[in-house]
């Protein structure tokens, strides 16, 4: 049984008697389909799942068919764009499903029926904001990169949410006030899903950008500016803090380090510092060009540095070294964007 199998010490099959969801990073496919499980080997996905009649299956992309025979129903989903294998998913069980189209983008939201009425209501209310978040992200980053959107809320206490392509999965209900979480996972549709890693040592390209965009959402919607978020984070971690003791570029193969908090927060800080260093116009030109140039492909930190230098006309090697590699707190200087 999938739930009995481990891979490099981890069990990633999430299920109980009511529900199953396939979601994990950096590896998931070994539990349900064979693949060269690396982000550089993207593929088009056509997913068929058979479940007991009365259950629903949600997956990536568009549902293209549903066929029942006897006491079984087979759902077929198809994603129109290339996908890294860890971003493929399905959720099966009893879900309340809603559909619509906003700004020309069809969306499908699904909320597990296993929680309390309050949990289900709160999750539906938060997921209903997904089209608005996608529209705002597109206004900052350029066109949404996929043909479908939406989200899934599972009742399973998996301990995290994941940017599964076209339709993020949120673990164990999404209470009101979860806008930063949804913006983070939806930002991954651009950073991580469309523009994917060429190597896992560059994980900050996924998590730093996805952590920076909720700061920008806050700034654009009457909250803290991204600059205030940068200053708050900088003040939170003194020079002696473990937060600074290792760089976020090539954090190591251990998953605790690969997905450590510094990768997310120091990555976001790097981007706001870059915005300060090269100016707002050049900064957004870098982000939009990055996403357009590598759409549905793979990229590295070195390519980002080269692009930022090209757009800004500045030598940024030392800037990125200080923020991403040096195991100490960056000095408060203009060169460091502080």
LINRAWO-V476170 format. One record per run of one state. SS is the DSSP state (helix for helix, strand for strand, loop for the rest). FROM is the first residue (numbers start at 1). LEN is the number of residues. If there is no record, write none. Layout:
ss | from | len
SS | FROM | LEN
SS | FROM | LEN
This chain:
ss | from | len
loop | 1 | 1
helix | 2 | 3
loop | 5 | 2
strand | 7 | 1
loop | 8 | 2
strand | 10 | 1
loop | 11 | 2
strand | 13 | 3
loop | 16 | 4
strand | 20 | 3
loop | 23 | 6
helix | 29 | 3
loop | 32 | 11
strand | 43 | 1
loop | 44 | 2
strand | 46 | 7
loop | 53 | 3
strand | 56 | 4
loop | 60 | 2
strand | 62 | 8
loop | 70 | 2
strand | 72 | 7
loop | 79 | 4
strand | 83 | 1
loop | 84 | 1
helix | 85 | 3
loop | 88 | 2
strand | 90 | 4
loop | 94 | 1
strand | 95 | 8
loop | 103 | 2
strand | 105 | 8
loop | 113 | 4
helix | 117 | 11
loop | 128 | 2
helix | 130 | 12
loop | 142 | 6
strand | 148 | 7
loop | 155 | 7
strand | 162 | 1
loop | 163 | 5
strand | 168 | 4
loop | 172 | 7
helix | 179 | 9
loop | 188 | 3
strand | 191 | 1
loop | 192 | 3
strand | 195 | 3
loop | 198 | 2
helix | 200 | 3
loop | 203 | 1
helix | 204 | 17
loop | 221 | 5
helix | 226 | 11
loop | 237 | 5
helix | 242 | 3
loop | 245 | 10
helix | 255 | 4
loop | 259 | 2
helix | 261 | 18
loop | 279 | 1
helix | 280 | 14
loop | 294 | 4
strand | 298 | 2
loop | 300 | 1
helix | 301 | 12
loop | 313 | 4
helix | 317 | 9
loop | 326 | 13
